[in-house]
Amino acid sequence: MNEIKVILQTIAEYDLFSEVIWDAECRFYILCNDLFYWASSDAEPLDDLPLLKQSMTDMGDEFGGHLLYCCRHRKMRPQPAFYKENKFINKELFDACGPERQQHECG
């Protein structure tokens, strides 16, 4: 089975249609706008399907498995404001992705 078909099957399996974009070369990315930095358009390459599947499994029915993938892939915690906006998220899983980050104020 070719790689693009496997990626599309994984996107369908986890219903990530609105979370994934691709470019003209059929490289896939998971959107992670404002996850790491305020007011940022950002996306993480979708090039590690086992990591995505593990992240989705680790989050279970909870929202955010695709975001956990981005943090694990980048080896970086989300910005502190992410935790405030997502109070019910499994903080321990996200904290394990990288070192603690400082909150930066705008202006």
Order of alpha helices (4+ residues) and beta strands (2+ residues): alpha-beta-beta-beta-alpha-alpha-alpha-alpha
